[in-house]
Amino acid sequence: MTAMTLSLPIDPAANELLNRNALALVLGLVLDQQVPMEKAFSSPYVLSQRLGHEPDAAELAGYDPDALVALFAQPPALHRFPKAMAARVQEVCRVLVDRYDGDAARLWSDAADGRELLRRIADLPGFGKQKAQIFLALLGKRFDVTPEGWREAAGGYGDPDAHRSVADVVDADSLRRVREYKQQMKAAAKARSAPA
């Protein structure tokens, strides 16, 4: 993977893993829900430390489910829902093994265009349209994965001036702007769902 500018305020070794290991990057996205992004994107590194090595997709796909849950639940837990997210990681790894020979980078390396890449990402367990668009934007903006039409397929997340997601975090200021955007979106959603 071409290392670009993904630089989150996390352990430098965790950032380094994300920048060079396609599976770690995929797992960071898998875990990026209902926890701070720093937690989600640090967890692949912590998992590697707990295993004593960097796992591949085939290893995680075939891992004993109860043992994987135990690794996820060990304090500090890798996610606030360790059982559900350990299962989700296994599901995603099984798809990577079945469709891409266990090579997470093949998810994007031979996609014909942005629409196909978005479809491939959205086909992963737990990836809805929004999460798939965020991942596509992350690949395009930070890892130079830019098949034709990628910005359009990524929707607003592909906008070069956006501050909407992990794809736009390069420093403390951009992280602050992404957090402000997310808070505005939550407030707007809450206002829409409030009884009239």
Backbone torsions as a table, in degrees:
resi	resn	phi	psi	omega
1	MET	NA	138.8	177.6
2	THR	-78.1	118.5	178.7
3	ALA	-73.5	129.6	179.7
4	MET	-118.2	-114.0	-169.9
5	THR	-125.4	21.0	176.6
6	LEU	-67.6	115.8	-177.2
7	SER	-145.7	92.7	-180.0
8	LEU	-92.3	158.0	178.8
9	PRO	-77.8	67.3	-179.0
10	ILE	-134.1	177.5	177.5
11	ASP	-49.1	129.0	180.0
12	PRO	-54.7	-33.6	178.6
13	ALA	-67.6	-32.9	176.8
14	ALA	-68.5	-41.3	175.5
15	ASN	-61.9	-43.7	-178.5
16	GLU	-61.1	-40.9	178.0
17	LEU	-62.3	-45.4	179.2
18	LEU	-60.6	-36.8	-176.1
19	ASN	-76.0	-19.2	-177.0
20	ARG	-119.5	-12.3	-174.2
21	ASN	-118.9	108.9	-175.8
22	ALA	-59.8	-39.7	-179.6
23	LEU	-64.5	-41.8	178.5
24	ALA	-59.0	-41.2	179.3
25	LEU	-63.8	-45.4	178.1
26	VAL	-59.5	-45.2	-178.2
27	LEU	-66.1	-34.4	175.1
28	GLY	-58.7	-43.0	177.4
29	LEU	-67.0	-39.9	178.2
30	VAL	-56.9	-44.2	-174.6
31	LEU	-82.5	-7.4	-175.6
32	ASP	-81.1	70.2	172.6
33	GLN	-157.2	132.6	176.8
34	GLN	62.1	20.1	170.3
35	VAL	-143.1	158.1	175.4
36	PRO	-60.4	146.9	-177.2
37	MET	-60.0	-31.5	178.1
38	GLU	-61.3	-39.5	178.5
39	LYS	-66.3	-48.6	-177.4
40	ALA	-59.2	-45.1	-173.9
41	PHE	-85.0	-10.6	171.8
42	SER	-84.3	-26.9	-171.3
43	SER	-63.2	-34.8	175.8
44	PRO	-59.7	-36.9	177.9
45	TYR	-68.1	-43.7	179.3
46	VAL	-63.4	-39.8	177.2
47	LEU	-60.4	-44.2	177.7
48	SER	-59.7	-40.7	178.4
49	GLN	-63.3	-42.3	-178.6
50	ARG	-67.3	-33.4	178.4
51	LEU	-79.4	-23.1	-177.2
52	GLY	86.9	5.7	178.5
53	HIS	-166.9	167.7	176.4
54	GLU	-83.4	117.3	-178.7
55	PRO	-75.1	157.8	170.0
56	ASP	-105.9	173.5	-175.5
57	ALA	-62.9	-38.4	-179.0
58	ALA	-64.5	-39.8	178.9
59	GLU	-62.6	-47.7	-178.3
60	LEU	-69.1	-35.7	179.1
61	ALA	-61.8	-37.2	-177.0
62	GLY	-98.9	5.0	-176.6
63	TYR	-66.2	146.3	176.2
64	ASP	-58.6	121.9	-174.4
65	PRO	-57.6	-42.3	-179.6
66	ASP	-66.3	-37.5	178.8
67	ALA	-67.5	-36.6	178.1
68	LEU	-68.0	-41.0	175.9
69	VAL	-59.2	-41.6	179.5
70	ALA	-62.0	-40.4	177.0
71	LEU	-63.6	-40.6	179.8
72	PHE	-69.2	-34.1	-175.0
73	ALA	-85.3	-18.7	-179.1
74	GLN	-54.5	130.4	-178.7
75	PRO	-65.2	139.9	-11.9
76	PRO	-72.3	134.0	-177.7
77	ALA	-57.4	146.2	-179.6
78	LEU	-71.9	-18.1	-179.5
79	HIS	-158.2	156.4	-179.8
80	ARG	-68.5	-17.2	174.9
81	PHE	-121.6	73.8	-171.5
82	PRO	-62.1	-38.6	-177.9
83	LYS	-66.9	-49.1	-178.6
84	ALA	-64.3	-39.9	-175.7
85	MET	-78.4	-29.4	172.7
86	ALA	-63.2	-42.3	178.0
87	ALA	-64.4	-40.8	-179.8
88	ARG	-64.7	-42.2	177.4
89	VAL	-58.8	-43.4	178.6
90	GLN	-63.3	-42.3	179.8
91	GLU	-60.8	-45.4	-180.0
92	VAL	-64.3	-43.3	179.6
93	CYS	-63.5	-35.4	177.6
94	ARG	-65.1	-39.2	176.3
95	VAL	-64.2	-42.8	179.2
96	LEU	-61.6	-38.8	178.5
97	VAL	-69.2	-46.3	-175.8
98	ASP	-68.1	-39.0	-172.8
99	ARG	-102.2	-25.4	-172.2
100	TYR	-128.6	22.6	179.4
101	ASP	55.0	28.8	177.5
102	GLY	80.1	0.8	-179.0
103	ASP	-95.3	102.2	-176.0
104	ALA	-59.0	-33.6	-178.6
105	ALA	-65.5	-24.0	177.9
106	ARG	-67.5	-17.2	174.7
107	LEU	-53.5	-39.2	-177.3
108	TRP	-115.4	-21.8	-169.7
109	SER	-65.8	-29.8	-179.0
110	ASP	-119.6	23.0	175.3
111	ALA	-70.5	134.9	-174.9
112	ALA	-67.3	-37.5	-178.2
113	ASP	-159.4	179.4	-176.9
114	GLY	-60.9	-38.1	179.7
115	ARG	-64.9	-42.4	179.2
116	GLU	-65.3	-40.4	179.5
117	LEU	-63.9	-42.3	177.6
118	LEU	-60.6	-42.9	179.0
119	ARG	-62.3	-43.8	179.5
120	ARG	-60.5	-44.5	179.9
121	ILE	-65.8	-44.3	-178.1
122	ALA	-65.5	-20.3	177.4
123	ASP	-77.8	-10.8	177.2
124	LEU	-72.0	142.7	178.2
125	PRO	-57.0	129.8	176.9
126	GLY	86.4	1.5	-179.7
127	PHE	-105.2	103.2	172.4
128	GLY	-82.8	-174.0	-176.3
129	LYS	-60.2	-47.1	-176.6
130	GLN	-62.5	-48.1	-179.4
131	LYS	-63.6	-38.5	177.7
132	ALA	-64.2	-40.8	178.4
133	GLN	-66.1	-37.9	177.1
134	ILE	-62.9	-44.1	-179.8
135	PHE	-64.1	-42.6	178.1
136	LEU	-60.8	-43.9	177.8
137	ALA	-63.3	-40.2	178.3
138	LEU	-61.2	-45.8	179.0
139	LEU	-61.9	-43.0	-178.3
140	GLY	-70.0	-45.5	-174.2
141	LYS	-79.3	-33.3	-172.3
142	ARG	-110.4	-18.8	-175.1
143	PHE	-125.3	10.9	175.8
144	ASP	57.8	30.7	173.2
145	VAL	-93.4	96.6	-169.3
146	THR	-129.6	62.5	175.6
147	PRO	-63.3	157.4	-178.7
148	GLU	-52.2	132.1	177.3
149	GLY	80.0	13.4	-176.5
150	TRP	-65.5	-40.7	-178.5
151	ARG	-62.8	-43.2	179.6
152	GLU	-63.8	-43.0	-180.0
153	ALA	-64.5	-31.6	180.0
154	ALA	-78.4	-5.4	179.0
155	GLY	62.6	-146.6	-179.3
156	GLY	-59.8	-23.6	179.7
157	TYR	-70.1	-20.2	178.5
158	GLY	-83.6	-11.6	179.8
159	ASP	-56.0	125.9	-177.3
160	PRO	-62.9	-22.6	-178.4
161	ASP	-101.9	10.1	-177.3
162	ALA	-73.3	153.2	169.6
163	HIS	-135.4	70.7	-171.6
164	ARG	-118.6	-20.7	-170.5
165	SER	-155.1	-178.3	177.0
166	VAL	-56.7	-25.7	179.4
167	ALA	-62.3	-20.2	-174.8
168	ASP	-105.6	3.8	-176.7
169	VAL	-89.7	117.3	176.0
170	VAL	-127.8	-14.7	-179.1
171	ASP	-162.6	-178.5	-176.8
172	ALA	-62.3	-38.5	-179.1
173	ASP	-66.3	-44.2	179.8
174	SER	-67.1	-34.6	176.0
175	LEU	-62.7	-43.4	177.7
176	ARG	-60.0	-43.1	-178.6
177	ARG	-67.0	-38.2	176.3
178	VAL	-63.5	-43.9	179.8
179	ARG	-62.8	-40.6	178.0
180	GLU	-62.0	-42.7	178.6
181	TYR	-60.8	-46.1	-179.5
182	LYS	-62.7	-39.2	178.2
183	GLN	-64.8	-40.0	177.7
184	GLN	-62.8	-41.8	179.8
185	MET	-65.4	-40.0	177.9
186	LYS	-64.4	-42.9	-179.7
187	ALA	-64.2	-41.3	179.0
188	ALA	-65.0	-41.4	178.4
189	ALA	-65.0	-39.9	179.1
190	LYS	-64.7	-41.4	179.3
191	ALA	-63.8	-39.7	179.5
192	ARG	-66.1	-32.8	-176.3
193	SER	-90.3	-5.8	-179.9
194	ALA	-70.5	142.1	177.5
195	PRO	-63.6	142.0	-178.0
196	ALA	-76.6	NA	NA
